[in-house]
């Protein structure tokens, strides 16, 4: 009897020594459209690839509890597939985390986190990005519905610009308040390296200190090095192109004559607009940046036409009907529209030397070149100065 009691005590002690979970992740997933026995995974980033290291099957109600026995430290990903994840942070303070996922097709677009401060901060930022995506999609649809109304298009684009500025201010404060936190990794994809390289390097410096020698810091450092090399090549190419442009279109020099057909087949000479400040605008119906800039050009034309401002548009289209349709749709009300419908084989390129559109040349009342490549606010400021 004593031996049996001793055996039970030893067995009880062994059972109590069973390893407890170091981290527990509880949560729920919206099950609409998901099959039974759907699994969700915990991934680690290894050599730039996500590798599943743990998993759990969802209940019919979409509930789950993932008990992680081995202690984890760092940034991991949680999701239903390699392309459907969001980052979470595990450390010694993260004992129990709760996840609520409201979009099973895009986990990172609509979810909330509690039990991990850094993970919750990442969630907040991702949800803000999601809100921006929904807003921009809605406004783009509204813009398409009023495509024949330049004033409405301009108003919608002003709304989008204001919203974007608000997001940039939010991002700035997010970076400031999350220095030294793993949550800073959330902003990387929302930084444009072409125009914000210094900001990206600033974030990388912080991540290198917070996550030294991690896949995140190493990958970011490699990307920055590669991007800087690309930008250096682009700058050198731009310098060469600028040199050619200075030779072909020197500031203060006469603008090369353009003499091409209008939609009605009658040629229009650039020199026929002598006596006015003229924006020579190279564009095309298929060029999205050109079409996006058109409302601004229309607004400035209406504002300054009474003071001697004119636009000479040259299209790189090869389809007359699409060219004419774009003129009508975008409300390009000035009369000087020309094209030889030869796209990139046009003689206009040999005369003006541009390699991409939109491209503009601003000329004075005597036909001399004042500036090249002006768009948006730069164009507006220059016209204010002149007119």
Secondary structure, DSSP 8 states (H G I E B T S, - for coil): -HHHHHHHHHHHHHHHTS---SEEEEEEE--TT--TT-EEEEEEEETTEEEEEEEEE--TTSEEEEEE-S---EEEEEEEETTEEEEEEE-TT-SEEEEEES-SS-GGGSEEEES-HHHHHHHHHHHHHHHHHHHHHHHHHHHHHTTT-HHHHHHHHHHHHHHHHHHHHHHHHHHHHTTTSGGGGGGGGGS-TTT-HHHHHHHHHHHHHHSTT-HHHHHHHHHHHHHHHHHHHHHHHHHHHHHHHHHHS-TTSB----EEE-TTS-EEEGGGGTTSEEEEEEE-TT-HHHHHHHHHHHHHHHHHGGGTEEEEEEE--S-HHHHHHHHHHTT---SEEE--S-GGG-HHHHHH---SSSEEEEE-TTSBEEEES--HHHHHHHHHHH-
